[in-house]
Amino acid sequence: PPIAYIGDTVADIKTVINARSRIPHQKFISIAIAPPHLHGNSNKDKRLKYEVKLREAGADLILKSMDNLKDEIFKLLNELISLVCFTLFSLFVKPQTKIGYV
């Protein structure tokens, strides 16, 4: 199963990147959120700039707040289910071959 790591620093994102290189067969998901002090309305510009840095560092997902974590988890689960279904379909359904006539 995938492992999700939630952090609020570039170092947290790098932790996931390092884990991916050490354990390439494991699926890691890097989830980032700006630190709490950047979530006030007066710090919106700073938060947006910080989120850009998190994305540039390699975050797979940026949360706007911990409140929408549940919604984001459901999105990830739906994507995972779709991937598993597609993989199973491609493993068990053989493409039909066309017979050519000369």
C-alpha positions as CSV (number, residue, x, y, z in Angstrom):
1,P,0.0,0.0,0.0
2,P,1.1,3.6,-0.6
3,I,2.7,5.5,2.3
4,A,1.7,9.2,2.7
5,Y,3.9,11.6,4.5
6,I,2.6,15.0,5.6
7,G,4.9,17.8,6.4
8,D,5.3,21.6,6.4
9,T,8.9,22.0,5.3
10,V,11.0,21.5,2.3
11,A,13.0,19.0,4.4
12,D,9.9,17.0,4.9
13,I,9.4,16.8,1.1
14,K,13.1,15.8,0.7
15,T,12.5,13.0,3.2
16,V,9.9,11.5,0.9
17,I,12.2,11.9,-2.2
18,N,15.0,10.2,-0.3
19,A,12.7,7.3,0.7
20,R,11.6,6.9,-2.9
21,S,15.2,6.5,-4.0
22,R,16.0,4.0,-1.2
23,I,12.9,1.9,-1.6
24,P,11.9,2.3,-5.3
25,H,9.3,-0.5,-5.2
26,Q,7.3,1.4,-2.5
27,K,4.8,4.1,-3.5
28,F,5.3,7.3,-1.4
29,I,3.0,10.3,-1.5
30,S,4.3,13.6,-0.3
31,I,1.6,15.8,1.2
32,A,2.6,19.3,2.2
33,I,0.9,22.2,4.1
34,A,2.3,25.6,4.9
35,P,3.1,26.1,8.6
36,P,0.3,27.4,10.9
37,H,1.7,30.9,11.2
38,L,1.1,31.5,7.4
39,H,-2.6,30.6,7.5
40,G,-4.0,33.9,8.6
41,N,-5.5,36.3,6.0
42,S,-2.7,38.8,6.6
43,N,-0.1,36.2,5.5
44,K,-1.9,34.9,2.4
45,D,0.9,36.1,0.0
46,K,3.6,34.6,2.1
47,R,1.7,31.3,2.3
48,L,1.2,31.2,-1.5
49,K,4.9,31.8,-2.0
50,Y,5.8,29.1,0.5
51,E,3.4,26.7,-1.2
52,V,5.3,27.3,-4.5
53,K,8.5,26.3,-2.7
54,L,6.9,23.2,-1.4
55,R,5.7,22.3,-4.9
56,E,9.1,23.0,-6.4
57,A,10.7,20.8,-3.8
58,G,8.6,17.9,-5.1
59,A,5.4,17.8,-3.1
60,D,2.7,15.7,-4.7
61,L,-0.1,17.5,-3.0
62,I,-0.5,20.8,-1.3
63,L,-3.2,21.1,1.3
64,K,-4.8,24.5,1.9
65,S,-5.7,23.4,5.4
66,M,-5.8,20.3,7.5
67,D,-9.6,20.6,7.3
68,N,-9.6,19.4,3.6
69,L,-7.3,16.4,4.4
70,K,-10.2,14.0,4.4
71,D,-11.4,15.2,1.0
72,E,-7.9,14.9,-0.5
73,I,-7.5,11.3,1.0
74,F,-10.7,10.3,-0.8
75,K,-9.4,11.7,-4.1
76,L,-6.2,9.8,-3.7
77,L,-8.1,6.6,-2.8
78,N,-10.2,7.0,-5.9
79,E,-7.1,7.5,-8.1
80,L,-5.6,4.4,-6.5
81,I,-8.7,2.3,-7.1
82,S,-8.8,3.5,-10.7
83,L,-5.2,2.5,-11.2
84,V,-5.7,-1.0,-9.6
85,C,-8.8,-1.6,-11.8
86,F,-7.0,-0.5,-14.9
87,T,-4.0,-2.8,-14.0
88,L,-6.2,-5.8,-13.3
89,F,-8.1,-5.2,-16.6
90,S,-5.0,-5.0,-18.6
91,L,-3.6,-8.2,-17.0
92,F,-6.7,-10.3,-17.5
93,V,-8.2,-9.0,-20.8
94,K,-6.1,-9.9,-23.8
95,P,-6.4,-7.6,-26.8
96,Q,-8.0,-9.1,-29.8
97,T,-5.6,-9.7,-32.7
98,K,-6.6,-8.7,-36.1
99,I,-6.2,-11.2,-38.9
100,G,-4.9,-9.7,-42.1
101,Y,-5.6,-11.0,-45.5
102,V,-3.1,-11.1,-48.3
